[in-house]
């Protein structure tokens, strides 16, 4: 099984960027934007952006650590050494709570490119369309359990070599 070390600073920057640009963004849209970005970055660069643990839920993949961070859970506040997040979760919407400069420095240019594309894609869809778009083979293989990065990789001739390499190196990668 391929496991990456979660990058909380990148998740925080991504959430902050999304909420700052789209205050009131639906939590479903934000979480699916992270999934789209992680998956496309994984396929383009053989590493995800966040390295989150994805659970296949009824309405699509949920990056568990990012979901906890979106809710402002204290574990992630302590990990990031911040007193609070500049957003609040009100119902199912992430609202900008305070105006604060967004620091995207933890995100590489390719991270930002994939994140923006994932966000644009997510926001262009209805809830139903996003749900359907995220119920692919990777989601189905998880059978409402934890999803595997192996299943997120697109079919290509060198897929087995990529998987073997990632199984060996992923836990040591700095995302």
Buried (B, 14 or more C-beta within 10 A) or exposed (E): EBEBEBBBBBBBBBBBBBBBEBBEBBBBBBBBBBBBBBBBBBBEEBBBBBBBBBBBBEBBBBBBBBBBBBEBBEEBBEBBEEEEBBBBBEEEBBEBBEEEEBEBEBBBEBBBBBBBBBBEBBBEBEBEEBBEBBBBEBBEBBEEEEBBBBBBBEEEEEEEEBBEEBBEEBEEBEB
